[in-house]
Amino acid sequence: MRVVLSPADIIAGARIAAHPGVYVLGFYDTRITFYSQQVRALELAHALWHEHLLPGNARVAVIGGGAAGITLAAGLALQGGTDVHLFEKAERLLPLQGDTQRRRLDPHIYDWPNPDADHELAELPLLDWRSAPAKDVRDAVLREFGEVRSATEGRLTVRERHQITAITPQAGRFMVTFEREAVAGGREAASQEFDIVVLAVGFGIENRFALQGTETPSYWHDAGVPGAEIAGNARPTFLVSGNGDGGLIDLIAAASATFRHNDIVRGIAQRPGVQALRGTLLAIDTDALAAEAAGQGFDFITAYDNAIGAQVETLGLVDQMQGQLRHGVQLILQTREPELLSIRTARLNRLAVYLLVKACRRPGAESFTHIVCDDVQQIASEPGDAEGSRRFACGGTIVVADWVIARRGPGRDTIRHPFADLLAGYEAEHAAWVHTFPIDSIAPKLHPATFAHFKRLAGQAKLPPPRYHLDALLAAMPRSTKLWLIGGDARWSGDIALADVATLWSDDTSPLELTVIDAPDQLGTRLAYAVARLAIHALRVDLLLNVARWRPFLAALSSESPSAGGLRLPPLKALSGNPSILNPVTMGPDDLAATINRRLDHWLLDAVDHHLTRYVGQGEDPGHAVSFVAAADLRQQMQPIWQSWVEHFRAEPTLLARFLGLAVCAKDDAAIAGEASVLAGRRLLSPVIRACAVALAVATAWQVTAPRGAPPGNLGRQANGTERTGHTCAAALIDSEEMALVALRHAWTTEFVLLPMQSVPAAFIAGANSSLSKTDDGILLLGQPSADAKLMLTVDAQFRAAAQTSAAALTTLLLGIEEDHFARLKVAIETAGAPA
């Protein structure tokens, strides 16, 4: 069971016994994430206060402006009673995180599989932040640091470009000597006396030439992130040297088709059923800690194979990893220790590398090799080596690599050198402390008392809430737009530019108040319908307008729609306030309506495309929008057809608009085209997806079937030199009656009809249709048995079974239905025309 550290325990781990008043913060510990360094800093600041180790008006020198140093300085200054000086040798604070958008910082993810490990908020009482690219985290933390400096009124001084050269004990105090910028230019030496010194110097900078003759850009530069393959190399080979967290992260990055380390580890952490591994993984870590304490190595790969190897296969974790690999990637990891993985690294990184190793063990073009040697030497290339590759001797193994990544850790000795005299003996002292508290050296936790202490001080100083809280408040504040007629034109203005109007259908959009000055009949039919469509399908839009004149119009298209169920009347409010006049656009009412509708059509197409691309690619159907399971070969045939349809939709806006409108409206009538367009929106996204999916499946059998841009219908099929018209319709209602009750007596205008929302055979639907005509042998025909008879398909048990079996099974079923239909239709016509 984990021991809760007291303030005295914290001091014991940080003090240098030979030099009372000097403390070491974090750089002899092993977990060096941004968050863990902040936790250590807050704990030390609180412990110094709690144990009365901060004399009144003491001058405190904090050496190092990284995550630990700035957090400690902020905490000490906020506690009051001290004069804090923060020294940083670089020209800015948090220098490492200032130049990378591709490295992401997560506060808790490396605590996985413990609860809340995927929580994105650090939730610290000071210098708080949320998961984001490193540069964004830096900006957020420094913004809050600036607020602490302002609130502490001169008790916190920042000294950038100050290089500490020595710290000398002097009669119970400490002389800090440093180089700084001189007033007249150049550099000058200076010194100041302090009562307390905290060394928060961090871990140093990586040696760019850790492998002699080969440069590796810093981990904290975007150039150091393995990039996508652009040279057409069929077997890209990566040599990664070092198995710390940096090496493991870049091994995963090198292996993946696109560098998304965060996506990969979160994909593991959030995989359904993965929490079942928790107890086993924690037990393995306990064994590894014991082995390290005994000075022994620990073979994680074998331990994982024995304990969870079968489970990760069953959970699909290896399949998931394999699907993210670069095609043909050849991975080589060089370590000095025989063990591939170390307890000093994050559990989630270790598990990801284990899954990577298992994926590369499978038959295929990808491979993984582990080489153990003390050093890696670049040697001369030989004829036949690929252009741009380099040859290395790794012990007795020769490696030819296209990319080389050396992650052998930062230069700890170099950065500690100015403080060697002070640190003499501390390493052994701290090692004994780590032996007593091994987990806290790796994964420190913020004590509730420490959190409460700084939360109270932050409140007393009236510090503003973290930026992410402010962002949430701003997101909750309604934006405003205005639509009105001026002369013969329509004018749109407001916080939402007209080009961004479709974002109002997104899940994460903030509230909007849309002021519409004129009544529907004044705006004109097209613009009034466009406003209705936008508002009815938006999640957070309030309409400010003439309620009496707009309510009947909007209700008929939403809550009282004769063609759709489940739509709601958008919130209506009386005209008031002063809506924004930003981003004004003025154009003809019909042009404005067309602009709005095209933006919304493309939002809907993007949403459908996103869903169907996942469906045909991986068989994923979140929310069961597609409603039938397609066999892999059927999905494979659906994929190019869908890609072709999307290309045509994007190229022809009128084709897209017609298809979407008829996908949710059974009436193919120019007089109600506006009503059909209103129905095609976010709140009916699932029916649209289903209409497209069923049409796609049918198109694999009934070739060539494609969207149709002119009446009748929204589909056309070329067969035997003629076109047959079709209508894929996922409408719930026709003239306010259930589709199942009226489908077979509705005046469809096409030769075939697909009813994706109906899951029973047409024969069952027929019983509810009193005007349905039948031939003597039970043929289901719409209207009289003539050439106007329609072929109707529902997604019934036969359709589902065939689709799930194979593409061939579905083709056989659909072609058989079509052939039988026309054969029976021919008999029915001949019978009807015969003499009585």
Steps between C-alpha positions, in 0.01 A plus 500: 500500500631844410628715789369858514802732522500755777659845462795369703539212251504748212772703669701185570502415129599849387750635757877472478602392847841667485355835397183594690303745290581338165237276341493287186179490300429201279811448294609183678157342453389289207152617392574830332171594341391863505220419745713292739756781525225746589368264770848468653535879499167564672572234759841651579364855522227386738742288706744791544213711631350224715834409662584869572810493283436839340636778726315831487606715204732223381658540159449182299685411179323251273744376237325387181200634310348169392172347619637430850673835544219730394241303700715510812571871458130574455410292806764661723406851391130439554568378857650841575772607736785425261680672215523244218749527212457259207815447288486358148800480265288505183339814365151380599331283760393145415746499208460133411127516427508818294554360154293187454141449396549133419594387850195486724494535878250295700475547877383156612519254211814331632318403821296254294340258580416686819164681504468832315828453313340628179372817672623793292511765775802530731276657766787655693439783747764711324621521140226266386460372141331244280632240256625672184805540275806594708513858372135560593557361851802726541301805395217417742735441796705814436181704477405384848857551623475862389179537700675368812783750450249784478312381807813461716604863447875480449567193714591298189786613276583318175858510376532359151832456319671451836749212500583377850871423528534423872316486831721549803390441862585805709427526872167321481402676180588445135682714247356440153737597221373540144564648159249746358460753220708813561351845459770593250461175310668165536486289815609580854545309826299590809386344825230528763447354845195282583364331810356199316593339167287251310664318211233437237745474214321216326674232303700683241486492121546192287826466313409543135798280413437221751584270208834622369472656157122487499282791611160445659286813546379564853195315627345843559533619140241405241790399276575227755165331446512211251313613190289333236662290228522710182782333309304192395724270705338156513700400811573816703754411768525683834780459753395630843767515770379515860200359686399782731160658447639718219640198319180299542284789382711550189511126434119508495510813285739339254277194480177686433384614159439848642650627825210490741658374820217651703238328285680166529534501879149638553371238258651236729385664825144544377461165326183325622588227747861609550443577869489124553881511469540749786569263788741290299696799372533653846616166638766478228620849593525396864724210400709733281546751784613221729748378240642851458531545876700176506725625219360250252358538152140421411373355170173682434447334161500151649288614795245655266501195271428269792243718677310698232618371162177316421279778640646779287437284193139435604439869577616593149789714631755332274268534200457867586876554516560309179247720321701810596839380373691646208487244225823301489664683792821343636560596865826457688525595868848512651543491878797460732308275737379155395147593607304671227271688743560670834286569807623860483284563195126565481284188515298603196811550288626157605171336409489682165849373413401148607200514264729635230738207545211253480362668187841480333531131592203421279561386143545803279742759371554675836771394744644584842854427619651560844878546511697512825838671487696766688551729206397569144761609245432638156708326235555557130215426263538224247386464139137407490400698810193714429562866430484702821537196725778457755687190616571427865685241702288406802722261691538210261197600289508721191196720447413709194240758599310771317427693820695509825352627827722518808308544826768430759378753750606855579844614615440473875868519597557817299210689650592392854867594466480857643342353814732200543630611841151554637370171359783287639332224698147594400460224241554232764269679743226523241548137394431395859188717500386342171548157652251602771255668261563335158167588340517868588830534319329376185142626528453768769148587614371837619385473860147634565638729771747650252223552247276669757787720622573648159136514397434719804799723423394535136154607614642755743720644222194517272676309227279438197395142426708288260478585135301188419233613749490840333477334160206293625327812632555679172373197311183506709435867425266538204631654183269700280419547133246706312307443178285771347388648174646829385368634173465200271786310663550284806773583751670251732733619778627377833747292698451210258618584153274380219779268380494328841125464535514119485703489822171567680413134435812373679483339843757732657363831378422772753149651529377746240219752493385548140296815457270499195334836453256414221215250483516185283283640222718812488828307478371292213443127480857386445663712768226426754549125442879539531459677837261226615739224396793664675312553827302174518811283475730716714563392857547841659323765294229730636295696249418862587218603268132579463379188679135528392590505130783244512360234735241346259754493217770333711263258674376367166859416408604350834272383781201473265685387189292258288818325383720460808464409864720607790574852382452777751397862464810714552497734803321824405543834677368848440720745313736681736861602562776613270627212288854516366573694182832324434576315175220663297396344169233641269353320199171404342267296725509196269879519478529517877265201531707306248820581690356381830359181349823410323697539823247281681490243219876461516496473879248218464703333226817518714314341793359220283837448332675476837258233617490297180877515452542339842226251416631383165861514621481336842139388536441755779143629537472726810138538605394228250414765243562265205283231665630198306829313523690477172748222429860612446490437124173691470648797685802477273273535195304783663813706564592615145134557416462730799821685414367559149167626634672739739710643217185564297319651799786743565517598135123546452325687786155459342548122478592489867210719608247290309637172629498613864150649482343188353693278740273627780187600307277265298343774289687577179310818427647837406227669701639359826869501413557757774344272760719210385813711525412601858475136607852422381702592804695404807202372701415253221861401436442132582220457242718671238789265581266202472356618168850532358622169643207297364529667161871422499443134579237475227737673256753218540243260349296726276777649295523775399299687768589859589344821637262672260479878474167541321144378558379245562681365807853530631647182348546371150595156376645430158389153388491355148540840341212660690479696824273395781421769752509440874437663835686412820282643772549477876203722586306397809166643387298575190225759555533443877439126469755229575699399195413133554129583476507698178818405313328274247221742415714812483539651154868423453632649178786256442527143377664362812487614862740420785354528850802488735298569815268201447620166633209275399429358156278699269246217520440577868471873434242425233241383751458855627442642151133474408548634146774252420426293192621143473515257218338166557832343599579761766736734309534827693442789262433868562181620337366308207700208358649699216833639390477746791560223757789565733771271627536567872779383730516506878789407726332180609644179641589367153688819411687502832596134479627532143696818575667338799588187303682646198481740209412207274210399725354850491544521124321168454215614722451841337535382142257218578248742651528728199469215248204351685332840525514567128399145414194525723426849375502372144258221588276744686487739205430222254228362726343842539495551122349159417127478399264427786 
